[in-house]
Amino acid sequence: MAFTVAIVGRPNVGKSSLFNRIVGERISITDDVSGVTRDRIYAQAVWLTRRFSLIDTGGIDVVDAPFLSQIKMQAQIAMDEADAIIFVVDGKNGVTDGDEYIAKTLYRTNKPVILAVNKIDDINQIANTYDFYQLGFDEPIAISTQHGIGIGDLLDKVISYMEDEVEPYDNDTIKIAIIGRPNVGKSSLTNAILGNDRVIVSPISGTTTDAIDTPFVRDGKKYVVIDTAGIKKRGKVYESVDKYSVLRALTAIDRSDICLIVIDGEEGVIEQDKHVAGYAFEANKAIVIVVNKWDAVEKDDKTMQKMEKDIRDNFKFLDFAPIVFVSALEKSRIHTIFSEIDVAYANYQKEISTSILNDLMHDAVAMNPTPIHNRGKASFNYATQVAIKPPTFVLFVNNPDFVHFSYLRYLNNQFRSAIDFTGTPIKIILRRKND
């Protein structure tokens, strides 16, 4: 289980701004109106090569307000899940009754608490942190989420609580996360893959509430399958049975090489399937789309083609992912999953020579010259691969700002048309070349 950090505090003290600072992008909604963040929001963060899960929460307050009971529940769930807690307070307002209420709650968790005094925007306000010693935690850390002050010190403190990570599997083990909305047959599919009933299977939505690792060997290849709880929309995770499901599913995705996105063949694609698939896509994982319960679908000679078209129309961002049709209940067509897993994994760690990449890039530019964008014309110089899992390519250009996103997509498609990247995303990064 990945090290997990929860951010808690009163409304409008800067929790979501801190969350966005740490993860490096605007994921949480930030607003001057208190109470905007009502649900836990999860992301993966990295500091000094150390990875951890981060949870943003709605503000805890002692007054009666709309959604307050749900916010308190969400924050309590986040604290239950966390290995360490960042307690954010407002350095301009000083200690409030709400801060003292939260502090008493945090004492009962018996977990490391890092006190972050926000809104210390210049050195003259450092003295404002002294009042917060009365809350009874270790030395407060002065930060400014607006200006980025003190964030490094805060993260240094976070990783000081982390133990060294040990990868439990060999490098050649293919790690598979089985994900999907509740009740699409993920546990049944796990059992079908493993060939026995090592995981509880139930028709009741939400039976699996943890991520279960099961290593196995098939045709001489080593795999580990991670069965996860169904991912529900953030607005529907108040029920206690779901309190760990989303975080553990996201952790399973982060630990995996390949995600099997399971879709209910009877119901077809619904909006929540795209929500689930988005997690795997954003994590840059290899992906295989598995249409389950195919035995229960009334079929003619065009049913499969219609389902494929529906999936492609709804998952345009997963055009690289193969689609397989199975029945976990009847254990039919399971072998088709493994053939696609093996292809996707091989492509996920594929390495392309620099000479081939440069030939592809120059051919693509010659066939479709770069248009003028932002008052300039991009001139590509050199391409090289810098990483695998997924294949990641750096393209050196005179000015990255001159490259329109549609041209980057064109280059992506040209690379894919020349090289088999079935099952895996690829990343193209633009870098300014040195003159």
Buried (B, 14 or more C-beta within 10 A) or exposed (E): BBBBBBBBBBBBBBBBBBBBBBBEEEBBEBEEEBBBBBBBBBBBBEBEEBBBBBBBBBBBBBEEEEEBEBBBBBBBBBBEBBBBBBBBBBBEBEBBEBBBBBBEBBEEBEBBBBBBBBBBBEEEBEEBBEBBEEBEBEEBBBBBBEEEBBBEEBBEBBBEBBEEEEEEBEEEBBBBBBBBBBBBBBBBBBBBBBEEEBBEBEEEEBBBBEBBEBEBEBEEBBBBBBBBBBBBEBEEBBEEEBBBBBBBBBBBBBBBBBBBBBBBBBEBBEEBBBBBBBBBBBBBBBBBBBBBBBBEBEEEEEBBEEBBEBBBEBBEEBEBBBBBBBBBBBBBBBEBBBEBBBBBBBBBBBEBEEEBBBEBBBEBBEEEEBEEBEEEBBEBBBBBBEEBBBBBBBBBBBBBBBBBEEBBEBBBEBBBEBBEBBBBBBEBEBBEBEE
